[in-house]
Structure formats: C-alpha cells, structure tokens
Amino acid sequence: MASSVQSRSEAAARWIKIDAEEFRQKFDRKSFAIQHELADHPLFKLPALVELAERTRKQRPDDIYYNNGEIDVNQKWIHNPDHPFSPAETIHRIEECSAWFIFRAAQRDPEYRLFLDKGLAEIKEMIGDKLERKIMVEDIIIFVTSPNRKTPYHIDRECNFLLQIRGEKTIHVFDQNDREILSEEELERFWSVDSSSADYKAQMQSRAKSYVMRPGSGVHIPVNAPHWLENHNNVSISLSVNFQFKDSLKANAYRANFLLRRLGIKPTPPGRSELLDSVKSAAVTPGVWAAKTLKKMKRHS
C-alpha cells in the first residue's frame, strides 16, 4: 500500500521546473535555464543504461548512434571517428573510451516511455493548447559522454529541453536570428540537403550564451539555435525532451530559397512576406517543381 501511495505521489510531483514568465517570453525564441528532479532516477544509472544499450542493439539498432575518439568543435557529423566497441561495452567503458553515445527515440523502450509522457506533458501544460496542436514529432534522447569530450557545433530542427542528469558540462548557445552567426544560405542547406550545414565561426564565440550544466539543471534550446558542448572531466548523462512542429511553412520557404539561389536568384528570406512564404511552401513537393511556379517566385523574390 505504501509503495502504491509513493508511486502516485511521484507521478503527481513536477519533474521539470520552469519560470512561467520567462517561459512565456523566451520559449522557442531564446535559450534559458531550467531545473528538474530527475538526477537521481535509477534508470539513468550506468548499469541500467548498459542494459538499455543491449536491448536497443537487439530490438532497434538504428536507434543507437555512437563514436569514439577526439572531436573538434567545428567537426562535421560525416567525419566522426569509428567505434571499436559494442554499444553495451562502450557504455561500460565510458569513463575511458572517449565516446559520445546517443539513444535515439528512447521512449520506444517501455521502461523509458514515462520520461516522454510525463516530461512532455509538463512542457505542454505551459505551452497551451494552441501551440500544442502544432507539434508533430515527440521524442526523448539520452546522451552519454566520456570525460572532456566535445559535441560539435550544430543546429537542430527540434525544439529542445536538455536536462543534465549526471556530471557537469558547458553548453554554448547562439542566437538563431543573428545572420552573422547563422546565414540564410546555411539555413537553406540545412532544411534542404545538409544537416551539418552550420559552420562554427570562432570569432563569434563571444556572442554565445554559456551555461554550466550540473545534475538537476537544464537548458531550453530553440529550433535552429546553434550550439556546441564541452564535457568537463567526468562522465556526463543528459536527457533531451524535444519535439518538432507541424508547421512546415518556414522550412519549405527555405527549401524553395535553396533552389532559387541555385538558379542565381537572391531570394527573400522567410518571415518578410507571409504571402510569398505561402506560395513557396505550396510550390515545394518532394522532387517536383512546377515551371510556372518557379517563374512566379522569380518575379517576386
């Protein structure tokens, strides 16, 4: 009886602590710090993650990504080092093997599903019904990182809440609207052909907002906000609770602009004209472009 009462109490307690006013002002616009209550959860201990690695390898091998070796901040994903150990062995050796390990879509494992269900429910409660209806893909990702490893500079299509479970690391987050940091061309390539399109510009590092993440802390990262991470001299475990929006208007406008730029046209960036963005979005279909639509876009871009 006592255990049942305790489980209900745990279910009722909030996991993610976010300042409501800061959330309203900054959600998906600017990064900000958050707090959470998951640092001591037994499913994030290394023995449990070794078991998760073995189950995932057997049942959903595509949901595992990992590599070993030194990484530089400006290194692209396609140039990542090899991985000499099995997934479970890599987690087991994480203190010594200079690895970065990702459990993609960890909610597909029944034991870890609760972190998506409860964590995202708390975030949605603050977002409200209007924005919740725009959410398309919901996901959790678990990151396990060796001491002193870096995660390269990149941008994501997800709206992300990154929660630090174990260890300390520093994350550097840049303004996604600063076009000296992240150009229109980089965004066009990202949404069209190259998920590694964002280029790190060392001379802009001072513009980053840097957060030292410790167990119980977290950071909200807006869609397309450039960021990179450097682990401290410890094993790091982090949980990402994230989602993608259904609204493809801006993404499709970038895809259209990518093709227009290849035709020698300097296109109008998304957000300047809702009508133009709508025309571009409607014109973009997988692998198909109507000539008359391209002509219309060329006249107005």
N, C-alpha and C positions, 0 to 999 in steps of 0.2 A: 504493500500500500504506500509506504513511504517513498519508494523509488518511483511509483506512478505519479505521486504528487510532485516530486522533484523534477521529473521529466516535463510535466505540464508547466512548472514554474520556469524551467529553462526555455521552453518554447515561447512563453509569454514575454520573457526579458528581451529587450532590444540588443541585437548584436552590433549594429553599426550606429555610431553616434555622430550626428552631423548638425552643425548650427543651422537652424531653419532659415534665418535671414541671409546668411552667407550662401546657402544653397540656392535660394531664390535669385540672388544677384549674380552668381557665378556659374551655375550649372551649365555645362557644355559651352561656356564662354571663356572661363579662366580656370586654372588649376587652383586647388585649395586643399588644406589639410583636414583630415577626418580622424576619428578614433573608432576602435572596435573592441569586442570582447572575445576574440577567437584565439588569442595567442597560446592558451593552454589546452586547446582542444586535442584529445588523444589521436584523432585521425590525421593530424599534421605532424606527429612524431615520426622520426625516420623509419622505425620498424614497420609502421603502418604504411608508409609511402613505398617501402620496398615491396610489400605485398600488393599494393596498388599497381606498381610498375609491372609486376609479374602477371597480374590479372589482365592489365591493359595490353601487354605484349601478346597474350594468348587470344584475347577476345577482340581487340580493336587496335591492331598495331599502328594504324595510320594516325591514331590519337596521341602518339608519342613522338616527340622531337627532342634530340639531344646532341651535343657535340662536346669534344674535349680539346683543350689547347688554349693558347693565349689569343685574346681578341682585342682589337683596337677599336676605339670609339667610332671611327669612320669606316669600319669594315662592313661590306655588304653581305647579306644573307647567303648569296650563292657561293661565297668564298669561305664558308665556315669549315673548320677542321673536321677530321674524321672522328669516329667514336670507336675506340678499340674494345670497349666492354659492353656486355649485355645491358639492357635497361636496369634490371634489378641490381646488377653488380655495380653499375655507375652510381646509383643512389647509395648503395652500401659503401662505396669508396669516395663519396662526395667530398670528404674533407681533404683528400689528397690528389684527386684526378683532374683538377682544373676543368670542371664540367659546368654546363648550363643545360638544365633538364626541364622540359615542358610537358605537363599533362594537359593536352587539349581536351575540351568538352568533358571535363572530369565528372560532370553531372550524369553522364551515361553509366557511371558506376553507381549502383543502387545505394551504397554506403555514403557516397559523397553528394547525392542528389539534394540533400537538405540544405547545403550551402547555397545552391542556386535558388531553391524555393523560398527559403526564409530571408536570405540576404537580399535577393532582388525584390521580394515583397516589401521590405522596409524601404528600399530606394524608391519603388513605385509609389508608395504611400506619400512620399514627399514630392514626387513628380506631378501626381494628379492624373485624373482620367484622360484629360485632353491630350497630354503628351504620351501617356501610356499606350494609347491607340496607335501611335506611330512606331512602336517598337516592333521589329521584325524578328531578329535572331537574338536569343538569350543564351548566355554561356558563362561557365566558370573555367578558369585556367589556373593550374598550380605550377609555380616556378620554384625549382630547387637549384641553388647556385653555390659553387665552390668558393672558398675564400679568395678575395681580391680579384675575382673575375669581373669583367665589364660586359654590359649588354649594349650593343652598338646603337648609335643614333638612328632613329626611325620614326615613322608616323603610322597610325593605325586607323582603320575605318570604324572601330568600335568606340563607344563612349564608356569609359573605364573607371572603376573604383578599385584601386590597388591597395590591398591590405597586407601589412607586414606581420608575419607570424613568428618567425624566429630570426635572430641575428640582426645586424644593422647594415644598411646600405644608403647611399645617397642617390637620389634621382634628380636630374636636371630637366626642367620642363620649360619649353619656349612658347611664345605666343604664336598660335597658328595663323593669326591675321597679319603678322609682320612680314611683308613681302621681301624685305632684305634677308630674312632668315629662311623663309619658305616661299619660293617663287610660284607664279602661276604655272610656269612650264613644269615644275616638279609635281605640282598637284595634278596637272593634266596627265602626266605619265603615270602617276600613282593610280588614278582611277581608271586608266585605260590599259596599260601594258606592264607596269613595273612597280611592284610593291616595295622595292628598295630605291625608289627614285629620289628620296630626300637626301641631300648632301650636307654633311656636317661642315660648318664654317667656323673654324676655331676663333676667328676674330670676333665672332658674335657671342662667344660663350658668356660674356659678362651680362648679356641680356636674359639669361636663363634664370628662372626661379628655382632655387635648390632646396630640397627637403632632405633632412637626415631622418630616415625611416627606422623606427625601432619597434619591437613587438608591442602590439596594441595601437600603433599609428597607421595611417594610410594617406593616400593622395588621390584626388579626383583628377583625371586626365581627359580633357575634351577631345572630341573627334579631330583627328589630323594635327593635334598639338605635338610638335617634335619633342622627343625626349631621349635621354640615354641614362644608363645607370652604372654605378661603380660599387661593387660589393666591398664591404670592409673585411678585415682579417677574421672572417667567421663564415660558417655555413649560413646561407640565407634561405628562408622559405617564405613565399608570398602567395596570396590568393587574389586573383583578379575576378571581380564580379562585373560583367560587361554586357553590352547589347549593341546591336546595330539598328538604325532607324529604317523604317519602311520608305520614307520619303527619298526618292532617288532623283528628284529634280536637280539638285546641285551637282550630284555625282554625274548624271547624264550630261549636264551642261559642260562639265569638264571633259567628258569623253568626246563630245562634239567639238569642243575647242581644240582638243588634241589633233583631231583630223583636219580641222580648218587650218591650224598652224602648219601642218604638213603640206597644205596647199599654198602656203606662202601668205596666208592671211593672219593678221594680228587680231585675234578675237576679243570681244568684250568679256571681261571676267564675270563669272556668276555673281548674282546679287545686285547688279546695276539695273537690270530690267527684268521684271517678273515675266512679262510677255515674251521677251526674247529667250529667257531661260526655258519657258514652257515650250516654245517652238523647237528649241534644240533638244529638249528632253523627249518630246514626241517623235522627233526625227530619228533618234538613236534606237535601233533594234539590233539584236545580235547578228553581226556580219552583214547587215543590209543598210544601204543608204540610197535614198531616192534623189536622183539628179536635180529635180526641180526644188527639193527642199534645200539642197546644198546651195543652189543659186540664190534662193531667198535669204538664207543665212549669210551668204557672202555680201548681199546688198546692205544688210542691217548690222553686220558685226563691226 
